[in-house]
């Protein structure tokens, strides 16, 4: 069923004007994989929009004569899902070029989005704007954007929700908003996903461990309000609610539903969930191999009840390579890890309302190493390649991604 709302209509009208006037190409984002980009118009949102026959139309001749009445439904049927990745990098032009194109080449598919972390206490937010390229928020956003990747920013803090709510981080939030505004105002469709206070229902974060769910809902709104006050519009950011899927059964108050700040300020919902298997970093009592029936499906179903009109992403996931031998002892088994990837990416591909998946490929995080990297020996595991090769996973520029998310509402 074709649905219209103000944001979608606005996007469609913008696309139509840009398309019909054949405006000059943006330099902001090489928006498609090299094999198809050269044949497209400067704003290649049509590359992923399906034609009436259900196949992409990429030729200049085919697109040049489209009228507004034909083009509006044409661009409305952007479908599929996107692939995201976390790598243990500080993103510069050099690190982007060294790390991401080889990964895209190995998988045969360009990743749409790259997840990374920055806290409100970062030095980037300690001073006003005076040197954009030297700011770690701005420079990472721009380095990824220039190479064709959309940022997914996890914006944490060492503060409690109470400290945020009483204004103790207003300056830092304000500077973050100003730098972000300076970035998006350069145009070209610049936009990022931002998840304030990610995994807020977990005790491993300062704000999660020392705050109530009501306090955290207020803190989330305070952050989005300050961004709005600094001029960041809802068309310039996707706000993401990104808790952890898990909560201790003895602590039902930590169920993620209790932390949801409300449909009016959220664009995308998602959660973190991992298969830690038989990781030797964890106590033996936690050893078990888990797949989508245990660590994804229950949380997705709950999120659909919590916010039925919101598209869902898997904000963080990974599988350990630690499996078990005949005696039940932990062993590193990349074949089992690869099989997990194939099964779960196939599951996500078929799961309604799941818009995208971010794989967390860090060798070590918070002092733990559970062998979750997708390229442990410098070569991408076959399971990841096979998993993301499913044709439902596609590359999206920011315009297409907005339409995809709207279509899942």
URLINTA-V885372 format. One record per helix or strand. SS is the DSSP state (H for helix, E for strand). FROM is the first residue (numbers start at 1). LEN is the number of residues. If there is no record, write none. Layout:
# URLINTA-V885372
ss=SS from=FROM len=LEN
ss=SS from=FROM len=LEN
This chain:
# URLINTA-V885372
ss=H from=6 len=16
ss=H from=34 len=4
ss=H from=44 len=4
ss=E from=49 len=2
ss=E from=56 len=1
ss=H from=60 len=5
ss=H from=68 len=9
ss=E from=78 len=1
ss=E from=81 len=7
ss=H from=93 len=15
ss=E from=113 len=7
ss=H from=123 len=3
ss=H from=132 len=3
ss=H from=136 len=11
ss=E from=150 len=7
ss=H from=161 len=5
ss=H from=170 len=15
ss=E from=192 len=5
ss=H from=206 len=4
ss=H from=213 len=17
ss=H from=234 len=3
ss=E from=237 len=8
ss=H from=252 len=3
ss=H from=256 len=4
ss=H from=263 len=3
ss=E from=268 len=5
ss=E from=275 len=1
ss=H from=284 len=3
ss=H from=292 len=4
ss=H from=297 len=10
ss=E from=311 len=7
ss=E from=319 len=1
ss=E from=322 len=3
ss=E from=330 len=3
ss=H from=334 len=17
ss=E from=354 len=8
ss=E from=365 len=1
ss=E from=368 len=1
ss=H from=382 len=7
ss=E from=393 len=1
ss=H from=398 len=10
